[in-house]
Amino acid sequence: MRTVSSPLLSLTGIRKSFGGVRALDDAALELHLGSVTALIGENGAGKSTLVKILSGVHQPDAGDIHLDGNAVRIAHPKVARALGIGVVHQECQVFDNLSVGENLFVNAQPMRRGAVDWRALRSRATALLRELDADFDADMPAGRLSIAQKHVVQIARALADESRVLILDEPTASLSQRECAELFRIVRKLRDAGRALLFISHKFEEIFEIADRYAVFRDGVSVASGLLRESSRDELIRQMVGRPIDRLFPKVETTPGAELLRVENLSLPHAFENISFTLRRGEILGVYGLVGAGRTELAEAIFGLPKNVSGLVRLAPEAEAAGIALVPEDRQSQGAILPFSITANVALPNLTALAPRGWCDARREAGLAREWIEKLSIKARAPEQVVSSLSGGNQQKVVLAKWLARQPAVLILDEPTKGIDVGAKAAVHAVMSEFAARGNGVIMISSELPEILGMSDRMLVMRRGRLCGEFARGVTSEALLRAASDA
């Protein structure tokens, strides 16, 4: 039986392997009622595997799970829901073609005389949304909701399933600051109502704002846990990566050289208008703005994706052959082909060099992949490993590798460290800095102010599709925020 001070949910000695690779090794975790526990670890530390075990997707090879002091076996997602364990996924598990109310009760619809009781469904859905102070109603089509609102739908669905344990897996990755604040208001309300919450995030400012406790995983092993008020950011990083990270922003100081890229009066209907700027050799140009400012659309236009763009994009003549590369924001749907191997992904943009006579040399392809696995310290068993089996940070390195192998003159990075851990961030930043120091140019789009301030030689700010400011290195975060928000 569980005592007042004992955890609601505990896992001890959890082990899980996939194809001979151990994802979890003697992992442990405790969740308490009325408390938010942050699960911290690098990409590949075992966090996702643990979530899948708790949600019934995977079963552990060894170890014990106790709920309310009783041993349980979570053999299926239905069992997890029956035990009161709910998950809010980063990639929203919401059916766009259904109404909000239908989404809330997709696991168990209220029935009357053998048919769905629509009046009861709508009434109960409305009550749940009111409990969370949602700004939309039960009849709204889910496809019209923002990502933040879809997260609220997932939380409300967990409440409909009477969940006492709620797992929030990277819920803020695609949210604005205002949306994050609203989500945290709901999380605090659930905590104060006595639920046990597990919060997974790579953002330490969020962890210290919303969590009470923490658990650190490293290489599938539980290495530390405790109360957040008794720890610090530097201590958590040291526990997480096994070493201090002295330089999260390892910017190599350079003197920008000759003009490399010129953009003049670039416009795309309904996205941005009259954008003009230059990029010089050896320069990292940061582009900052709020969600909807048009930054991603600008990156795609410079790369040449949309057809109805007007204006001019001009590379220095000696750089035309090397060209421009784009690392997109969404590595999983745009940056990499997940079912393909590392070798195949790295080869795709480089087929002209790898197959000059029209057929590919498998040995050259594998050699190129091995070269970049070593250069970027990609954690993989072999070049033949499929990208979907890699952690998020290593997937991002594969996307970087495929374009760096092409040796472009200009590298455009759209949210290059989104959803990856602090160790992988430092590695990506080092790659960017070294690339620019060799006389190339980098355009870095980021929503993270510390990244913009720490890595940029010069900064542009976009607001509602227009450039509204240019700033030199050393500008304050307040100045960038004011420019981006017109405050």
C-alpha positions in Angstrom: 0.0 0.0 0.0 1.1 3.6 -0.7 1.7 5.9 2.3 1.2 9.6 2.2 4.8 10.4 1.5 5.4 7.5 -1.0 5.1 8.0 -4.8 2.0 7.4 -6.7 3.9 5.7 -9.5 7.4 4.2 -9.3 9.7 2.3 -11.7 12.7 0.4 -10.5 15.4 -1.6 -12.3 13.8 -1.0 -15.8 15.8 -2.5 -18.7 14.9 -2.5 -22.4 16.9 -3.4 -25.4 16.3 -3.2 -29.2 18.3 -5.4 -31.5 21.0 -5.8 -29.0 21.3 -2.1 -28.2 20.3 -1.3 -24.6 18.0 1.7 -24.4 17.4 1.5 -20.7 19.6 -0.1 -18.1 18.5 -0.2 -14.5 16.4 3.0 -14.9 14.2 4.3 -12.1 11.6 7.0 -11.7 9.2 8.2 -9.1 6.1 10.4 -9.6 4.2 12.0 -6.7 0.7 13.4 -6.4 0.4 17.2 -6.6 3.9 17.4 -8.1 5.6 18.1 -11.5 8.7 15.9 -12.1 11.0 17.0 -14.9 12.7 14.1 -16.9 16.0 15.4 -18.2 18.5 13.8 -20.5 20.3 14.0 -23.8 18.7 12.7 -27.0 19.2 9.0 -26.8 19.3 8.9 -23.0 16.2 6.7 -22.9 13.4 9.2 -22.1 11.2 8.3 -25.1 11.6 4.6 -24.4 10.5 5.1 -20.8 7.4 7.1 -21.9 6.5 4.3 -24.3 6.8 1.8 -21.5 4.6 3.9 -19.3 2.0 4.3 -22.1 2.0 0.6 -22.9 3.6 0.8 -26.3 6.7 -1.2 -25.2 7.1 -3.7 -22.3 10.3 -3.7 -20.3 12.7 -6.7 -20.5 13.2 -6.4 -16.7 12.2 -4.3 -13.8 9.1 -3.4 -11.7 6.4 -0.8 -12.0 4.2 0.0 -9.0 1.1 2.2 -9.0 -0.5 3.1 -5.6 1.9 0.6 -4.0 0.7 -2.3 -6.2 2.7 -4.0 -8.9 1.3 -3.5 -12.4 2.1 -4.7 -15.9 1.3 -2.1 -18.6 0.8 -4.6 -21.5 -1.1 -2.3 -23.9 -2.0 1.4 -24.3 -5.6 0.5 -23.2 -4.1 -0.9 -19.9 -2.2 2.4 -19.4 -5.5 4.4 -19.9 -7.4 2.1 -17.6 -4.7 2.6 -14.9 -5.1 6.4 -15.3 -1.9 7.2 -17.2 -2.3 9.8 -20.0 0.2 11.2 -22.5 0.4 14.6 -24.2 2.6 14.0 -27.3 4.8 16.6 -28.9 3.4 15.6 -32.3 -0.3 16.2 -31.5 -2.4 13.0 -31.5 -5.6 14.8 -32.6 -7.9 13.8 -35.4 -8.4 16.9 -37.6 -11.5 15.6 -39.3 -13.4 15.2 -35.9 -14.8 17.8 -33.6 -13.1 18.7 -30.4 -15.7 16.8 -28.4 -15.3 13.7 -30.5 -11.5 13.9 -30.0 -12.0 14.0 -26.2 -14.0 10.8 -26.1 -12.4 8.9 -29.0 -11.2 6.2 -26.5 -14.7 5.7 -24.9 -17.8 7.5 -26.3 -20.8 7.9 -24.0 -23.5 5.5 -25.3 -27.3 5.3 -24.9 -29.4 2.5 -26.3 -26.6 1.2 -28.4 -25.8 4.5 -30.0 -23.5 7.4 -29.3 -25.1 9.8 -26.8 -24.2 13.1 -28.6 -25.9 15.3 -26.0 -23.9 13.7 -23.2 -20.7 13.8 -25.2 -21.1 17.5 -25.9 -22.1 18.3 -22.3 -19.1 16.4 -20.8 -16.7 17.8 -23.4 -17.9 21.3 -22.6 -17.4 20.7 -18.9 -13.9 19.5 -19.4 -12.9 22.4 -21.6 -14.4 24.8 -19.1 -12.3 23.2 -16.3 -9.2 24.0 -18.4 -10.5 27.5 -19.3 -10.2 26.6 -23.0 -10.8 29.4 -25.5 -12.7 27.1 -28.0 -15.8 25.0 -27.8 -16.6 21.3 -28.2 -18.2 21.6 -31.6 -15.2 23.2 -33.3 -13.4 21.1 -35.9 -10.1 20.1 -34.5 -8.4 20.9 -37.8 -9.0 24.6 -37.1 -7.1 24.6 -33.8 -3.6 25.8 -33.3 -0.9 23.5 -32.0 -1.2 25.0 -28.5 -5.0 24.4 -28.6 -4.4 20.8 -29.8 -2.2 20.2 -26.7 -5.1 21.4 -24.6 -7.4 18.8 -26.4 -4.9 16.1 -25.5 -4.9 17.2 -21.8 -8.7 17.3 -21.8 -8.8 13.8 -23.4 -6.6 12.5 -20.5 -9.0 14.1 -18.0 -11.9 12.4 -19.8 -10.0 9.1 -19.3 -9.8 10.0 -15.6 -5.9 10.1 -15.7 -4.1 10.7 -12.4 -0.7 10.5 -14.1 -0.1 12.9 -17.0 3.0 12.7 -19.2 3.9 15.9 -21.1 6.4 15.0 -23.8 8.1 18.1 -25.2 4.8 20.0 -25.2 6.3 23.5 -25.8 8.6 22.6 -28.8 6.4 24.5 -31.3 4.7 27.0 -29.0 5.2 30.8 -28.7 6.0 32.4 -25.3 2.4 33.4 -24.8 1.2 29.8 -25.6 3.8 28.4 -23.2 2.5 30.6 -20.5 -1.0 29.4 -21.0 0.0 25.8 -21.1 1.9 26.3 -17.8 -1.2 27.8 -16.2 -3.0 24.6 -17.0 -0.2 22.4 -15.8 -0.2 24.3 -12.4 -3.9 23.9 -12.2 -3.6 20.1 -12.7 -0.8 19.9 -10.2 -2.8 21.8 -7.6 -5.7 19.5 -8.2 -3.5 16.6 -7.0 -2.3 14.9 -10.2 1.1 13.5 -10.8 2.8 15.1 -13.8 6.0 14.1 -15.8 7.4 17.0 -17.8 9.9 16.3 -20.5 11.9 19.3 -22.0 15.3 20.3 -23.1 14.7 23.9 -22.0 16.1 24.5 -18.6 14.2 27.8 -18.1 11.0 25.9 -18.5 12.1 23.1 -16.2 12.9 25.5 -13.3 9.7 27.5 -13.9 7.2 24.6 -13.9 8.8 21.5 -12.1 9.2 20.7 -8.5 11.3 17.5 -8.8 13.7 16.2 -11.4 15.2 12.9 -12.6 18.2 12.7 -14.9 18.9 9.9 -17.4 22.2 9.4 -19.1 22.8 6.5 -21.6 19.7 4.7 -20.3 20.7 4.9 -16.7 19.2 6.9 -13.9 22.0 9.1 -12.6 20.3 11.6 -10.3 17.0 12.7 -8.9 15.8 15.2 -6.3 14.1 18.5 -5.6 14.8 21.3 -8.1 15.2 23.9 -5.5 18.2 22.1 -4.2 19.9 21.9 -7.7 21.1 24.3 -10.4 21.2 24.5 -14.2 25.0 23.8 -14.3 24.7 20.8 -12.0 21.8 19.3 -14.0 23.9 19.8 -17.2 26.9 18.1 -15.6 24.7 15.2 -14.5 23.0 15.0 -17.9 26.1 14.9 -20.1 28.7 13.6 -17.7 30.8 16.7 -18.1 30.5 20.5 -17.8 29.6 22.3 -21.1 31.8 25.4 -20.9 30.8 26.7 -24.3 27.2 26.2 -25.3 27.8 29.0 -27.9 31.3 28.2 -29.3 31.4 31.2 -31.6 34.7 31.6 -33.4 35.3 35.4 -33.7 35.8 36.3 -37.3 36.1 39.5 -39.3 33.4 39.2 -42.0 34.9 39.4 -45.5 33.5 40.2 -48.9 29.9 40.1 -49.8 28.8 36.5 -50.5 25.0 36.8 -50.9 22.7 39.7 -51.7 18.9 39.6 -51.4 17.0 42.6 -52.9 13.3 43.3 -52.6 12.3 39.7 -52.1 8.6 39.2 -51.8 6.2 36.3 -51.5 2.4 36.9 -51.5 0.8 36.4 -48.0 4.2 35.6 -46.5 6.7 38.5 -46.6 7.4 41.7 -48.6 10.4 43.7 -49.8 13.1 41.9 -47.9 16.6 43.1 -48.6 19.9 42.3 -46.9 23.5 41.0 -47.5 25.5 38.2 -46.1 29.3 38.3 -46.0 32.0 35.6 -45.9 32.7 34.3 -42.4 29.4 35.7 -41.1 26.6 34.1 -39.1 23.5 36.2 -39.7 20.7 35.5 -37.2 17.1 36.0 -38.1 14.7 36.5 -35.2 11.0 36.9 -35.0 7.8 35.6 -33.5 5.7 32.8 -34.9 4.1 33.9 -38.2 6.7 36.5 -38.9 7.6 34.9 -42.3 11.1 33.6 -41.4 10.6 30.0 -42.7 9.0 31.2 -45.9 12.0 33.6 -46.4 14.4 30.7 -46.0 12.5 28.6 -48.5 12.4 31.5 -51.0 16.1 32.1 -50.8 16.7 28.4 -51.4 14.3 28.5 -54.4 11.4 26.4 -53.3 8.3 28.6 -53.9 7.6 29.6 -57.5 5.7 32.9 -57.1 8.6 34.9 -55.6 9.7 38.3 -56.9 12.9 40.1 -56.2 16.6 39.1 -56.5 18.8 36.5 -54.8 22.4 36.9 -56.0 25.4 34.8 -55.0 29.0 36.0 -55.5 30.1 34.7 -59.0 32.8 32.5 -57.5 30.3 30.9 -55.1 27.6 30.0 -57.6 28.9 26.5 -58.3 28.9 25.7 -54.5 25.4 27.2 -54.1 23.0 27.3 -51.2 21.9 24.6 -48.8 18.8 24.6 -46.5 18.4 22.6 -43.3 14.7 22.9 -42.7 12.8 23.3 -39.4 11.1 19.9 -39.4 13.9 17.3 -39.7 11.5 14.4 -39.7 9.2 15.3 -42.5 11.4 17.6 -44.6 15.1 17.2 -43.5 15.6 13.4 -43.6 13.9 10.3 -45.1 13.4 8.4 -41.9 13.1 4.9 -43.3 16.3 5.3 -45.2 19.8 4.6 -43.9 22.3 7.3 -42.9 24.3 6.4 -46.0 21.3 6.9 -48.3 20.3 10.2 -46.6 23.9 11.7 -46.9 24.2 10.5 -50.5 21.0 12.0 -51.8 22.1 15.7 -52.3 25.5 14.4 -53.5 24.6 12.0 -56.3 26.3 14.1 -58.9 29.6 13.8 -57.2 29.0 10.2 -56.2 27.7 9.0 -59.6 29.4 11.1 -62.2 28.8 8.5 -64.9 25.2 7.9 -63.9 25.5 4.9 -61.5 26.3 4.9 -57.8 29.3 3.4 -56.1 28.1 1.8 -52.9 31.6 1.9 -51.4 31.9 5.7 -52.1 28.5 6.3 -50.6 29.3 4.4 -47.4 32.7 6.1 -47.2 31.1 9.5 -47.4 28.6 8.5 -44.6 31.4 7.2 -42.4 33.4 10.4 -42.9 30.5 12.6 -41.7 29.5 10.2 -38.9 33.0 10.7 -37.6 33.2 14.5 -38.2 29.9 15.2 -36.5 30.2 12.5 -33.8 26.9 10.9 -34.9 25.9 8.1 -32.4 25.1 5.2 -34.7 25.9 1.5 -34.9 26.8 1.7 -38.6 26.2 3.8 -41.7 23.5 1.4 -42.6 21.4 2.2 -39.5 18.0 3.7 -40.5 17.6 7.4 -39.5 14.3 6.7 -37.7 16.1 4.7 -35.1 18.4 7.6 -34.1 17.8 10.1 -31.4 16.5 13.6 -32.4 19.9 15.2 -31.9 21.6 12.6 -34.1 18.9 12.9 -36.8 19.6 16.6 -36.9 23.3 15.8 -37.4 22.5 13.6 -40.3 20.5 16.4 -42.0 23.5 18.7 -41.4 25.9 16.0 -42.8 24.0 15.6 -46.0 24.3 19.3 -46.8 27.7 19.9 -45.4 29.0 17.1 -47.6 27.9 19.1 -50.6 30.2 21.9 -49.5 27.8 24.8 -50.1 28.9 28.5 -49.9 25.8 29.5 -47.9 24.1 27.3 -45.3 20.6 28.3 -44.2 19.5 26.7 -40.8 15.9 27.0 -39.8 15.6 26.3 -36.0 18.7 24.2 -36.1 18.6 23.1 -32.4 14.8 22.7 -32.0 14.0 19.7 -29.8 17.6 18.6 -29.1 19.5 18.4 -25.9 22.1 20.8 -24.6 25.0 18.6 -25.6 23.8 18.2 -29.2 23.1 22.0 -29.3 26.7 22.7 -28.4 27.9 20.3 -31.2 25.6 21.9 -33.8 26.8 25.4 -32.8 30.4 24.3 -33.2 29.7 23.0 -36.7 28.0 26.3 -37.6 30.9 28.3 -36.3 33.6 26.3 -38.0 31.7 26.4 -41.3 31.5 30.2 -41.2 35.2 30.5 -40.1 36.2 28.8 -43.3 34.9 31.8 -45.3 31.4 30.5 -45.9 28.1 32.2 -44.8 25.4 31.1 -42.4 21.8 32.3 -42.1 20.4 31.0 -38.8 16.7 31.3 -38.1 15.9 30.8 -34.4 13.2 31.5 -31.9 15.6 31.0 -29.0 17.0 34.4 -27.9 20.2 33.0 -26.2 21.0 31.2 -29.4 20.5 34.3 -31.6 22.5 36.4 -29.2 25.3 33.8 -28.6 25.9 32.8 -32.2 25.2 35.7 -34.5 27.6 38.3 -35.8 24.6 40.4 -36.9 20.9 40.0 -36.4 17.8 40.8 -38.5 14.3 40.9 -36.9 11.2 40.1 -38.8 7.6 41.1 -37.9 4.5 40.3 -39.9 6.5 39.6 -43.1 8.7 42.6 -43.0 12.2 43.4 -41.8 11.8 45.7 -38.9 15.4 45.9 -37.5 19.0 45.1 -37.9 21.3 44.8 -34.8 25.0 44.2 -34.2 26.5 41.7 -31.8 26.1 42.8 -28.2 22.4 43.9 -28.5 20.2 43.0 -25.6 17.4 40.4 -25.7 14.9 43.2 -24.6 15.7 45.2 -27.8 15.1 42.2 -30.0 11.9 41.4 -28.3 10.7 44.9 -28.6 11.5 44.9 -32.3 9.8 41.6 -32.9 6.6 42.4 -31.0 6.3 46.1 -31.7 6.2 46.6 -27.9 
